[in-house]
Amino acid sequence: MLVTMLSNWQVKAMAEKYVEMYKSLGINIEKHNQLLNILGQYYGAVYLSQKNRPKKMDYFDFVVSEIHGLRIQELENQRKAGKKVIGAFCIYAPEELAYAADATMVGLCGGADFSVPDAEAILPRNLCPLIKSFYGFRLNKTCPYFQSSDLVVGETTCDGKKKVYELLNELIPTYVIEIPHKPDTQQGKEFWLKEVQAFKAEIEKLTGNKITAEKLKASIELINNKRKALKRLSELRAKNPSPISGLDALLISQISFNDDPVRFTAKVNELCNELEERVRKGEGVTEKDAPRLMVSGCPMAIPNWKLHSIAQEAGASVVVEESCVGTRYFTDLIEPKGDSIEDLLWAIVEKYSKIPCACFTPNDARVESVMQLAKQFNVDGVIYYTLQNCHDYNVEAVKIERTLKNRDLPMLKIETDYAMGDSAQIKTRVEAFLEIIQGKKP
Ligand code: BJ8
C-alpha cells in the first residue's frame, strides 16, 4: 500500500486523480489521504535511502507508488467487465480456484499500525496486531482492496482470526475455510479436500463461472509460475554476497499478493536476470563478511518493514524469510498426478498441507524447514519474529530455539507489534546479537 517519497502536493495530486474512484468505493477520503502521507514518507525513508539497488527494482517502486491507484483502477475495470475480486489474508486460501473462475485474488491490508486504534474501539487490545490492523482497515474504510472485494475468504488458523471473521462478516461477506490442524493424516487431507470442494462451489456461485479441469490446470500453471519466479529470486539470495537487500526481497514478496500475476512473474524474472549478472561479477549489496540472517516466524504484510530495516541498518544481510511472506509461499508447487478435476483438487490439498504454519500440531516440518534453510543460505543466526499475542508462533519458538542450539546457531527472539515505539530497544538487541555472531566467526 503506498507511495514513493511523495511531497504533500504530489500526494494531493494522486488523491485528486483517483478521487472519483475512491468516492465510488466508499473510501474515507480524508483519512485515506492521511494514510498515504504517512506511508509515502515511510517508504522514502526506508526504501529509497538504500544504496546500490538493482535497476529492475524500478518496477516494484512504481507498483508501490500506484498500489492505491492504478492497481485499484485495474481491479475496478475488471469488476465493470463482470469479474469478481476476492480478498484474502492467508496463504491457505487457494488462489488457483479464484483465477480458474476468472476472478482475481488480492491480499488485504493488515500490516500497518494506522488502523489499530479504530479496531481497539471494538476489539480487545491484547489481540494480534495483524488482526486488529485488518479489522480496523475495514472499519475505517481506508484499504481500497477491501473496498474493491466482492468476497473475503478467511480460514480457521488461529482463534483470534477465526472469531474476528465472524465480526468481519457483519461488514463484508466473509467465507471461512476450515483448516485441519493435523493435515499429515489421511483423515485430515480428506477433510481438507471437502473444504476445497466447498470453496470451489462458493466461488462458482459468486462468479457464475464453472471451474473446469482445463481452467484449473491453466490457473495452477499461472500461480506455479509466480512461485517459481519467487523461488528463483530466493535462491539468488543464497549467494555471498547477496545481490539484493532483504528489504527489497521482502517488498517483492509483499507485492506478490497484490499485483497482476502474469506481469509480476515477468518482472521478477527480469530482476533475476539482472541479479544473475551481479552474481557473475561478484557484486552484492553488502560486504562479503556481513552477518547473514534468517528471519523466521509471523508473516510481514506490507508496510511492515520495521525489523528488516533495523537489521539492515545495523549491518546485517537478511538473506531469507522463513515466513508466509517468504519461503512458505513458494517452496512447493502444485503437481497434479492427472488431469481430472479430482486429481487437480487433490494436488491443491497436497501442496497446501505442506505449508508448515504454526497452527498445525505437531509441526515438525517447520523445524526441519528452518534447519534446511539455515544450511542452504549459510546463515550465521536466526531472528525469530513473533507478533504480540500470537500464541502459535510465540510457543513454537521454544522448539525452534532448542533445535538451533543443538546446531550451535544463535537465535534472537523479537516479539513486537506494528508501532515504532520499541524500535530503539529492538535496535539495541539486534546490535548485541550481531556482536555475538561476529564473536563466533573464525
Ligand atoms: S498460513 S502464518 S498466513 S495463518 S493472525 S497466526 S500472526 S495470531 S498470520 Fe498466517 Fe496463514 Fe498461518 Fe501463514 Fe499469529 Fe496473528 Fe493469528 Fe497470524
Residues whose N, C-alpha, C, O or C-beta is under 5 A from the ligand:
A	BS01	BJ8	F89 C90 I91 Y92 C128 L130 T157 C158 G160 K161 C298 P299 C324 C357 L387 N389 C390
